[in-house]
Amino acid sequence: MSDVFTGSFTQQEPIPEAGIEAAVEVMRSGRLHRYNTVAGETAQTVLLEQEFAASVGAKYCLAVASGGYAMTTALRAVGVRAGDRVLTNAFTLAPVPGAIAAVGAVPVFVGVTPALVIDLDDLAAKADQADVLLLSHMRGHICDMERLMVICDAAGITVIEDCAHTMGAAWNDKASGTWGTVGCYSCQTYKHVNSGEGGLFVTDDPQIAARAIMYSGSYMLYTSHLAGPPKEAFEQIKYETPNISGRMDNLRAAILRPQLADLATQCARWNERYYALEHGLRGTPGLTVIERAPQEKIVGSSIQFLLDGWKDTAVLSLQEQCKTRGVELKWFGNAEPVGFTSRYDSWRYVDAPAMPDSDAVLAGIIDMRVPLTFSLNDCSVIARIIREEVGKVFQAEK
Ligand SMILES: *Cc1c(COP(=O)(O)O)cnc(C)c1O
């Protein structure tokens, strides 16, 4: 009898009881809006911002409506205007080029390496094409950040980090999101903390922080932002910065604070599952696991591997076979965007030249979620199923 996995790849853990209680308290108070406080009260949103800034070691933090909103706000706040070109990853998810398009700017895609990070040689070659890089740490893979910063600093490129998959992760012990000028995080259900929707924005630059607060819709109540810059930072920009509302509310912040307090524990649990899967997959003929750099502190909330040189029909049949055994694999090589797996040439609002080297990598990328509702035993079962099915398809194709 061959195993069948019966768990769900989309089932997250419940919100911690402390978060539920705090949320109920906010609802009982009726003061859900971040600026609706009584004398002596600090809004949950403000407390979340202070705690998050401290956790990553950033000076300023702003809680917003989504990760996508954090990115569009970052682009606006660093001065991107309609018609500007913005460098970004060819291997990322749709909200990233979408954020660039939302401010009327034009994505210029940078390739992906077989280690699934941004191709720094390609970045260096394109460095004269834009003043801003929206760097996506796609699926938690962090590139050599020292080298990236050398390239960007030399070319005068401002770096905005998309940390939707790297909350809790670091490169050389420096938190992901604090290498560039702005770090953007998502609190959406499938990321590392879950408030349904939500985002966080961090920076050390007082002017950029002040602009972001004004953009998010501060009604001139910016002095209540205890994780914001001093009020002098607003003097000039408060008249010049349009209100493009996208605040976070106290209900979401209340749900998130206990999760943030638990983040390190949760990241360790993700990594146990990730390495159980990696261990089970390593050495499978036809399948390449992704080697992680020693400088990378990972959060293994998903796992990727490569099927190098496989025919499309073979990949599709592997996907099908695994699915009948309860294992959901996503494939970035599919010509059609399915679910979350779109790629640079799926975004046809961008006139992107072909990238043959990246195409060759993308064609082999298999991706799988690792929710914390999986046990370590589940991870072993899943790895065994993939190993067996890869074996069958790979043998048949030979
Ligand atoms: C989810 C995600 C985002 C945006 O987050 P939302 O909160 O859904 O807007 C950005 N980048 C990547 C790579 C993502 O997966």
The ligand as an SDF file (V2000), in Angstrom:
LIG
                    3D

 15 15  0  0  0  0  0  0  0  0999 V2000
    2.0650   38.0230   -0.4800 C   0  0  0  0  0  0  0  0  0  0  0  0
    3.1650   38.6940   -1.1650 C   0  0  0  0  0  0  0  0  0  0  0  0
    3.2500   40.0840   -1.2440 C   0  0  0  0  0  0  0  0  0  0  0  0
    2.1820   41.0600   -0.8750 C   0  0  0  0  0  0  0  0  0  0  0  0
    1.4660   40.8360    0.2210 O   0  0  0  0  0  0  0  0  0  0  0  0
   -0.0950   41.1850    0.3670 P   0  0  0  0  0  0  0  0  0  0  0  0
   -0.1570   41.4340    1.8370 O   0  0  0  0  0  0  0  0  0  0  0  0
   -0.8500   39.9940   -0.1050 O   0  0  0  0  0  0  0  0  0  0  0  0
   -0.3740   42.4240   -0.4350 O   0  0  0  0  0  0  0  0  0  0  0  0
    4.3840   40.6320   -1.7880 C   0  0  0  0  0  0  0  0  0  0  0  0
    5.3720   39.8610   -2.2620 N   0  0  0  0  0  0  0  0  0  0  0  0
    5.3120   38.5340   -2.2590 C   0  0  0  0  0  0  0  0  0  0  0  0
    6.4580   37.7610   -2.8310 C   0  0  0  0  0  0  0  0  0  0  0  0
    4.2020   37.9030   -1.7170 C   0  0  0  0  0  0  0  0  0  0  0  0
    4.1370   36.5710   -1.7230 O   0  0  0  0  0  0  0  0  0  0  0  0
  1  2  1  0
  2  3  1  0
  2 14  2  0
  3  4  1  0
  3 10  2  0
  4  5  1  0
  5  6  1  0
  6  7  2  0
  6  8  1  0
  6  9  1  0
 10 11  1  0
 11 12  2  0
 12 13  1  0
 12 14  1  0
 14 15  1  0
M  END
$$$$
